[in-house]
C-alpha cells in the first residue's frame, strides 16, 4: 500500500525584480512599511523642523523671513518646494501618530482578529491621507 503524502507548501525567497511587482501586500503590511518610512522621514527632516521652529519664534524679522521662504522661496529652493517638504512632514507626523496609536491599541487588546487588523489598517491609511489632504489644502492656500 503506497499512499502519497500530501504535498507540503514550498517556501522560497522573493526575487525583487520578478516577484515584487506582482506581490500583493495586505493593508496591514502597507501600514507597517509606511510607519517605518514616516519615522525615517521625520528623522531625516529634523534639521528642517529645527530651522522652521527657530525662524518662527526667534523674532518678528525671522518670522518674516520664514513666511518669505514659504511664499517666495529661498535662494536654492522655491516656495512650493518648501511647502512640499512641510506637507511631507505633515503626512509623516499624522501617519506615524495614527499608526502608532493603532499599534498601541492592538498591544493592549491582546486578542486581535485578522479582520480587525485589516479594517484598522484601512482606517489608518484613510484617516492619515484625509487629514493630510485637509492640512495640505490649508498649507497651499486653498481655503
Buried (B, 14 or more C-beta within 10 A) or exposed (E): EEEEEEEEEEEEEEEEEEEEEEEEEEBBEBBBEBBEBBBEBBEEBEEBBEEBEEBEEEEEEEEEBBEEBBEEBEEEEEBEEBBBBBBBBBBBBBBBEBBBEBBEEBEEEEEEEEEBBEEBBBBBBEBBEEBBBBBBEEBEEEE
